[in-house]
Amino acid sequence: NKLLMITADYCVYCQIWEKEIGKIYPKTDISKSFPLERIELDEYSISNDSDNYETKITPTFVFFKEKEEIGRIIGYSSAEMFWWQVDEILDRD
């Protein structure tokens, strides 16, 4: 299981996410089940995963359980919305 964050150096919303969520995410219960793994968009675009899980928007957060995608969050607007979307994904699973 993992939470894959597709990011980019030039992504302002990625930087905001890092300030608002990135610092606390490792301390959350969710991180125990879905540890965060970051990958740059350029690296992701040439990886094998990108064939199955295409994205062009950063940040994109992809939740994997047993190597299968169970949900994704495209973009970042606020901490409140992010946690709501996380809950929606995990409640569906």
Secondary structure as GFF3:
##gff-version 3
##sequence-region A 1 93
A	DSSP	beta_strand	2	7	.	.	.	ID=ss1
A	DSSP	alpha_helix	12	17	.	.	.	ID=ss2
A	DSSP	pi_helix	18	22	.	.	.	ID=ss3
A	DSSP	three_ten_helix	25	27	.	.	.	ID=ss4
A	DSSP	alpha_helix	29	33	.	.	.	ID=ss5
A	DSSP	beta_strand	36	40	.	.	.	ID=ss6
A	DSSP	alpha_helix	41	45	.	.	.	ID=ss7
A	DSSP	alpha_helix	49	52	.	.	.	ID=ss8
A	DSSP	beta_strand	60	65	.	.	.	ID=ss9
A	DSSP	beta_strand	68	74	.	.	.	ID=ss10
A	DSSP	alpha_helix	79	92	.	.	.	ID=ss11
###
